[in-house]
Amino acid sequence: MRMVQGHRGEHPSQWAAIESIAGKIGCAPQTLNTWVRQHEVDSGQREGVSTSEAQRIKDLERENRELRKANEILKLASAFFAQAELDRRLKS
């Protein structure tokens, strides 16, 4: 990202700088462009979801899935033990 920013003045456009540098570092221009754009988002130069926010959302979604699974297990266990209690009372 720093190389693109540093050499931006030597090229007619940012994309031209990206194409030039991508060839030198051995990656596809689109890949480097994605990194540059994400860096711009992370540094507040561009609108979008920052890397830290994306990670936070991912973590919260994982936690939400785990809590839903735990809740479903507790519901099933509660129904099982409630039925067992009813069966026990009927046999007595």
C-alpha positions as CSV (number, residue, x, y, z in Angstrom):
1,M,0.0,0.0,0.0
2,R,2.8,2.4,0.8
3,M,4.5,1.6,-2.5
4,V,1.3,2.5,-4.3
5,Q,0.9,5.7,-2.4
6,G,4.6,6.6,-2.8
7,H,4.6,6.0,-6.6
8,R,1.2,7.4,-7.3
9,G,2.6,10.7,-8.5
10,E,4.8,8.9,-11.1
11,H,1.7,7.4,-12.9
12,P,-1.3,8.9,-14.5
13,S,-3.7,7.1,-12.3
14,Q,-3.8,5.0,-9.1
15,W,-4.7,1.9,-11.3
16,A,-1.6,2.5,-13.4
17,A,0.6,2.6,-10.2
18,I,-1.1,-0.6,-9.0
19,E,-0.5,-2.4,-12.2
20,S,3.2,-1.3,-12.2
21,I,3.8,-2.3,-8.6
22,A,1.8,-5.6,-8.8
23,G,4.1,-6.8,-11.5
24,K,7.1,-6.0,-9.4
25,I,5.9,-7.8,-6.2
26,G,4.5,-10.8,-8.1
27,C,0.8,-10.5,-7.4
28,A,-2.3,-9.8,-9.5
29,P,-3.2,-6.1,-9.9
30,Q,-6.7,-6.8,-8.7
31,T,-5.4,-8.3,-5.5
32,L,-3.2,-5.3,-4.8
33,N,-6.1,-3.0,-5.6
34,T,-8.2,-4.9,-3.0
35,W,-5.5,-4.4,-0.4
36,V,-5.1,-0.7,-1.2
37,R,-8.9,-0.2,-1.0
38,Q,-9.1,-2.0,2.3
39,H,-6.2,0.0,3.7
40,E,-8.1,3.2,2.7
41,V,-11.1,2.0,4.5
42,D,-9.1,1.1,7.6
43,S,-7.4,4.5,7.6
44,G,-10.7,6.3,7.2
45,Q,-10.0,7.6,3.7
46,R,-12.8,5.6,2.2
47,E,-16.3,4.5,3.4
48,G,-16.8,0.8,4.2
49,V,-16.4,-1.8,6.8
50,S,-12.9,-1.8,8.4
51,T,-11.0,-5.0,9.0
52,S,-11.5,-4.7,12.8
53,E,-15.2,-4.2,12.4
54,A,-15.5,-7.1,9.9
55,Q,-13.6,-9.4,12.5
56,R,-15.9,-8.2,15.3
57,I,-19.0,-9.0,13.2
58,K,-17.6,-12.4,12.3
59,D,-16.9,-13.1,16.0
60,L,-20.4,-11.9,17.0
61,E,-22.0,-14.1,14.4
62,R,-20.1,-17.1,15.6
63,E,-21.1,-16.4,19.2
64,N,-24.7,-16.0,18.1
65,R,-24.6,-19.4,16.3
66,E,-23.1,-21.1,19.4
67,L,-25.7,-19.5,21.7
68,R,-28.6,-20.6,19.4
69,K,-27.2,-24.2,19.5
70,A,-26.9,-24.1,23.3
71,N,-30.4,-22.7,23.6
72,E,-31.8,-25.5,21.4
73,I,-30.0,-28.1,23.5
74,L,-31.5,-26.6,26.7
75,K,-35.0,-26.6,25.2
76,L,-34.7,-30.2,24.2
77,A,-33.3,-31.2,27.6
78,S,-36.0,-29.3,29.4
79,A,-38.7,-31.0,27.3
80,F,-37.1,-34.4,28.0
81,F,-36.9,-33.9,31.8
82,A,-40.4,-32.5,31.9
83,Q,-41.7,-35.6,30.1
84,A,-39.7,-37.9,32.4
85,E,-41.2,-36.1,35.4
86,L,-44.8,-36.6,34.0
87,D,-44.1,-40.3,33.4
88,R,-42.7,-40.7,36.9
89,R,-45.9,-39.1,38.4
90,L,-48.2,-41.3,36.3
91,K,-46.4,-44.5,37.4
92,S,-46.7,-43.6,41.1
